[in-house]
Amino acid sequence: MAGRVPDDKIDEVRNRADIVQVVSRSVTLRRAGRGFTGLCPFHGEKTPSFHVSPERQTFHCFGCGEGGNVFTFLMKIDGATFPEVLERLAREHGITLPRRAPTEGEQKARSEREQLLRVTAAARAFFCERLASNPRARAYLAERGVSEETIARFGIGYAEDAWSALADHLQRAGTPLPLADKAGLLIARRESGYYDRFRHRIIFPIEDLKGNTLAFGARVLPDAKTTGEDAKYLNSPETPLYDKGRVLFGLAQARDAIRREGRAVLVEGYFDAVLLAQAGIENVVAPCGTALTSDHVRLLRRFTRDVVALFDSDEAGRRATERAMHVFIEEEVQGLGASLPEGMDPDDFVRREGADALRERIARAVPLIEAWVAGRTEGVRSFAERARRAEEIGAVLRKVHSPIERDLYTRLAADRLGVDERLMRGAVGGAQTAAPAPVGASAAEHETAAQDPAIEKLGRAEESLLAQVLREPALLEDPGVTEVLGAFTSPHAREVARLAVEAGSAEAAVLIDRAEDPLVASLVSRLASLEPPLDARGALEIFRAGAWQLERMRLERESRALSREMSEHQRSGDVPADLQRRKADLTRELGKYKGMDATHVPPGSRG
């Protein structure tokens, strides 16, 4: 959709689209208190942990952490973009979205795309028809164990053993052959005319998430009279429709299973993908004749954060697995690896050993980085080699975003190499700043918060105040409330507070739209899904009581930190006067809280 849609129109669509009705199309919901619960569609579970709040128009799963509003639900469940979801909901509710007139270039590109999609659809239908009438091609698929149902599900076809079968067919249908050439189906002859790119090959259509045919992958039949220039597998070239680094074969068929299983299985070849899906391992996808890219992983990340690499067990497969590991680290996806017997690929294994045996291997998949560290530290004897491997491993661990994972792998590498853990941490180097911090926070703040129970307790108290504001958005009108929110220290809570104050709104569905960090949006949806405790006091009084408790906790933490600092100075016999004065001031401030409890906070008091 061209152009930026005004915020008031986005708000209108969000307010008109009832999240309970939208979610009910995909999830069976049951009333639970003021909201609804059901089995989460984003991960496998037997006990409902998925909550929908009609009052706040949000959803949150307390099992996997997914959360958001009506827009984000449809984006996650359908793998759609925000403009696509917005336009669909607007259309459903009779809302006209303002559009600027497309430029001449945009009109031309849209028209060309539509024409190319018609050509690829016509080619797909032709290939399917040719397969139905070619006994040799059908016999080959039967030999490979491909069923009729799988042929239909994936739209598998056959390109004839002729130079211009498709070209002649398209020309008879009135398709301009230069357009078919642009779609990657034909190749221009040196003199004049065109010939078919795919000949005497099994054809695998490559689709986008909407089911549009973008391109084709092709496997030559074994009895083909080939030359050294004829590769076993041949893929469409890149075209205005098709970028091989951004499309995964089988994702259109696999996405529901990926959500259901909570992970994707990544294989190398078309036959691997279709035969695993046929065997019941339906959460399987494959790159289209290229190495795994960051765009591939970002595409998968819309459906899962766990990906199992199930590549061939030969040397090429091992190299592909290591390359994939680096992409997974970069894109913050949990990359796992499942091993196969030497010389076997997934297609061979599932046909010989069965689907259950393969499922067991997939279930035993280990993190790729863990296996890589183990492999790089195996059999290392000389001191020089240990030092070199430590530097090599450190350079990779430096890129791991999770501080906990990075710490665990650093310890593992130090132990296996037999080097001092502090030296291994030195090899990891700038890891403390390599991890991306939450919005509005430094990485150091994030890691300190994870290590200090007092800070964690403060964070929970701040979240409790945020939950109160989300329940009663009118609280933002009180200056004392915005002052408290502005003093938050927990990174994610501070970012939610900032968004609310800047927007002048504490409506959860609005804040989710404004949040750039998925963790911030998840915090909003989680807090919005909490049932408020029974309390006879007014909302402002409850907030003031919470703020009072929060301020006391801050003062107590500061006092403890100051006492530790003074103790360090006492060891040298000299406590600076400014520390002594600050300690006295803190003691006086804390004295105000003695004999009071949070139910008797002076009106208008911040604490």
RARA-V918065 format. One record per backbone hydrogen bond with DSSP energy under -1.0 kcal/mol. NH is the residue of the N-H (numbers start at 1). CO is the residue of the C=O. E is the energy in kcal/mol with one decimal. If there is no record, write none. Layout:
NH&CO&E ; NH&CO&E
This chain:
10&6&-1.8 ; 11&7&-2.8 ; 12&8&-1.9 ; 13&9&-2.3 ; 14&10&-2.6 ; 15&11&-2.6 ; 16&12&-1.8 ; 17&13&-1.9 ; 22&18&-2.1 ; 23&19&-2.9 ; 24&20&-2.1 ; 25&22&-1.1 ; 26&23&-2.0 ; 27&23&-2.3 ; 30&37&-2.6 ; 32&35&-2.9 ; 35&32&-1.9 ; 36&52&-2.2 ; 37&30&-2.5 ; 38&50&-1.6 ; 50&38&-1.7 ; 51&60&-3.3 ; 52&36&-2.8 ; 53&58&-3.1 ; 57&53&-1.5 ; 58&53&-1.3 ; 59&68&-2.5 ; 60&51&-2.6 ; 61&66&-2.9 ; 62&49&-2.8 ; 65&61&-1.6 ; 68&59&-2.2 ; 73&69&-2.3 ; 74&70&-1.7 ; 75&71&-2.3 ; 76&72&-2.3 ; 77&73&-2.9 ; 78&74&-2.2 ; 85&81&-2.3 ; 86&82&-3.0 ; 87&83&-2.4 ; 88&84&-2.1 ; 89&85&-2.7 ; 90&86&-2.4 ; 91&87&-2.3 ; 92&88&-2.4 ; 93&89&-1.6 ; 94&91&-1.2 ; 95&90&-3.0 ; 107&103&-2.6 ; 108&104&-2.2 ; 109&105&-2.3 ; 110&106&-2.5 ; 111&107&-2.5 ; 112&108&-2.6 ; 113&109&-2.4 ; 114&110&-2.2 ; 115&111&-2.2 ; 116&112&-2.8 ; 117&113&-2.5 ; 118&114&-1.7 ; 119&115&-1.8 ; 120&116&-2.5 ; 121&117&-2.1 ; 122&118&-2.0 ; 123&119&-2.4 ; 124&120&-2.3 ; 125&121&-2.2 ; 126&122&-2.0 ; 127&123&-2.6 ; 128&124&-2.4 ; 129&125&-2.1 ; 130&126&-2.4 ; 131&127&-2.0 ; 132&128&-1.9 ; 134&131&-1.6 ; 138&134&-2.0 ; 139&135&-2.6 ; 140&136&-2.1 ; 141&137&-2.0 ; 142&138&-2.1 ; 143&139&-2.4 ; 144&140&-1.8 ; 145&142&-1.1 ; 146&141&-2.7 ; 151&147&-2.2 ; 152&148&-2.2 ; 153&149&-2.6 ; 154&150&-2.4 ; 156&151&-1.8 ; 157&203&-2.4 ; 158&127&-1.8 ; 159&201&-3.0 ; 162&160&-2.0 ; 168&164&-2.8 ; 169&165&-1.9 ; 170&166&-2.9 ; 171&167&-2.3 ; 172&168&-2.3 ; 173&169&-1.4 ; 174&171&-1.5 ; 175&170&-2.7 ; 180&176&-1.4 ; 181&177&-2.3 ; 182&178&-2.0 ; 183&179&-1.5 ; 184&181&-1.6 ; 185&180&-2.3 ; 187&195&-2.6 ; 189&193&-2.6 ; 195&187&-2.3 ; 196&163&-3.4 ; 197&185&-2.5 ; 200&160&-1.3 ; 201&159&-1.1 ; 202&219&-3.0 ; 203&157&-2.5 ; 204&217&-3.5 ; 206&215&-2.8 ; 208&212&-1.9 ; 211&208&-1.9 ; 214&206&-2.9 ; 215&206&-1.5 ; 217&204&-2.6 ; 218&234&-2.5 ; 219&202&-2.3 ; 220&232&-2.7 ; 221&200&-1.9 ; 224&221&-2.0 ; 226&224&-1.4 ; 230&227&-1.8 ; 234&218&-2.6 ; 236&216&-2.3 ; 239&242&-1.6 ; 246&243&-2.5 ; 249&286&-2.8 ; 251&248&-1.3 ; 254&250&-1.9 ; 255&251&-2.0 ; 258&254&-2.5 ; 259&255&-2.1 ; 260&256&-2.3 ; 261&257&-3.0 ; 262&258&-1.8 ; 264&306&-2.2 ; 265&283&-3.1 ; 266&308&-3.4 ; 267&285&-2.6 ; 273&269&-2.0 ; 274&270&-2.6 ; 275&271&-2.4 ; 276&272&-2.0 ; 277&273&-2.1 ; 278&274&-2.2 ; 279&275&-1.5 ; 280&277&-1.5 ; 281&276&-2.5 ; 282&280&-1.3 ; 285&265&-2.5 ; 286&249&-1.8 ; 289&287&-1.2 ; 297&293&-1.9 ; 298&294&-2.5 ; 299&295&-2.0 ; 300&296&-2.1 ; 301&297&-2.4 ; 302&299&-1.0 ; 303&300&-2.5 ; 304&300&-1.9 ; 307&334&-2.4 ; 308&264&-3.2 ; 309&336&-3.6 ; 310&266&-3.3 ; 313&344&-1.4 ; 318&314&-2.0 ; 319&315&-2.2 ; 320&316&-2.3 ; 321&317&-2.1 ; 322&318&-2.0 ; 323&319&-2.3 ; 324&320&-2.3 ; 325&321&-2.0 ; 326&322&-1.4 ; 327&323&-1.4 ; 328&324&-2.7 ; 329&325&-2.4 ; 330&326&-2.1 ; 331&327&-2.1 ; 332&329&-1.3 ; 333&328&-2.4 ; 334&305&-2.8 ; 335&333&-1.1 ; 336&307&-3.0 ; 337&366&-2.8 ; 338&309&-1.9 ; 344&341&-2.0 ; 349&345&-2.6 ; 350&346&-2.6 ; 351&347&-1.5 ; 352&348&-2.2 ; 353&349&-3.4 ; 358&354&-1.4 ; 359&355&-2.8 ; 360&356&-2.0 ; 361&357&-1.5 ; 362&358&-2.4 ; 363&359&-2.6 ; 364&360&-1.3 ; 365&362&-1.6 ; 366&337&-1.9 ; 368&335&-2.8 ; 371&367&-2.1 ; 372&368&-2.5 ; 373&369&-2.6 ; 374&370&-2.2 ; 375&371&-2.4 ; 376&372&-2.6 ; 377&373&-1.1 ; 386&382&-2.2 ; 387&383&-2.5 ; 388&384&-2.1 ; 389&385&-2.8 ; 390&386&-2.5 ; 391&387&-2.0 ; 392&388&-2.2 ; 393&389&-3.1 ; 394&390&-2.6 ; 395&391&-1.9 ; 396&392&-1.0 ; 397&393&-2.9 ; 398&394&-1.9 ; 399&396&-1.7 ; 400&397&-1.5 ; 406&402&-2.6 ; 407&403&-2.0 ; 408&404&-2.4 ; 409&405&-2.7 ; 410&406&-1.9 ; 411&407&-2.2 ; 412&408&-2.3 ; 413&409&-2.5 ; 414&410&-2.4 ; 415&411&-2.6 ; 416&412&-2.5 ; 417&413&-2.3 ; 418&414&-1.2 ; 419&414&-1.9 ; 424&420&-2.1 ; 425&421&-2.3 ; 426&422&-1.6 ; 427&423&-1.7 ; 428&424&-1.9 ; 429&425&-1.7 ; 431&429&-1.2 ; 433&430&-1.2 ; 435&431&-1.2 ; 441&438&-2.3 ; 446&442&-2.0 ; 447&443&-2.6 ; 448&444&-2.7 ; 449&445&-2.5 ; 450&446&-1.4 ; 452&448&-1.6 ; 456&452&-2.1 ; 457&453&-2.4 ; 458&454&-2.2 ; 459&455&-2.6 ; 460&456&-2.0 ; 461&457&-2.0 ; 462&458&-2.6 ; 463&459&-2.4 ; 464&460&-2.0 ; 465&461&-1.7 ; 466&462&-2.3 ; 467&463&-2.6 ; 468&464&-1.5 ; 469&465&-1.9 ; 470&466&-2.7 ; 471&467&-1.8 ; 472&468&-1.9 ; 475&472&-2.4 ; 476&473&-1.8 ; 477&474&-1.8 ; 478&475&-2.1 ; 482&478&-1.7 ; 483&479&-2.0 ; 484&480&-1.8 ; 485&481&-2.6 ; 486&482&-2.1 ; 487&484&-1.2 ; 488&485&-1.5 ; 494&490&-3.2 ; 495&491&-1.9 ; 496&492&-2.2 ; 497&493&-2.5 ; 498&494&-2.3 ; 499&495&-2.4 ; 500&496&-2.4 ; 501&497&-2.6 ; 502&498&-2.7 ; 503&499&-2.4 ; 504&500&-1.4 ; 505&500&-1.3 ; 511&507&-2.2 ; 512&508&-2.3 ; 513&509&-1.3 ; 514&510&-1.6 ; 515&511&-1.6 ; 521&517&-2.0 ; 522&518&-2.4 ; 523&519&-1.9 ; 524&520&-2.1 ; 525&521&-2.4 ; 526&522&-2.4 ; 527&523&-2.6 ; 528&524&-2.5 ; 529&525&-1.0 ; 542&538&-2.3 ; 543&539&-2.3 ; 544&540&-2.6 ; 545&541&-2.1 ; 546&542&-2.1 ; 547&543&-2.8 ; 548&544&-2.4 ; 549&545&-2.1 ; 550&546&-2.3 ; 551&547&-2.6 ; 552&548&-2.1 ; 553&549&-2.3 ; 554&550&-2.2 ; 555&551&-2.5 ; 556&552&-2.5 ; 557&553&-2.4 ; 558&554&-2.6 ; 559&555&-2.5 ; 560&556&-2.3 ; 561&557&-2.3 ; 562&558&-2.4 ; 563&559&-2.3 ; 564&560&-2.1 ; 565&561&-2.0 ; 566&562&-2.5 ; 567&563&-2.1 ; 568&564&-1.8 ; 569&565&-1.6 ; 570&566&-2.4 ; 571&567&-1.3 ; 573&570&-1.1 ; 574&569&-1.9 ; 580&576&-1.7 ; 581&577&-2.5 ; 582&578&-2.2 ; 583&579&-2.4 ; 584&580&-2.1 ; 585&581&-2.4 ; 586&582&-2.4 ; 587&583&-2.3 ; 588&584&-2.1 ; 589&585&-2.5 ; 590&586&-2.8 ; 591&587&-1.6 ; 593&590&-1.4 ; 596&593&-1.6 ; 600&597&-2.2 ; 605&602&-2.4
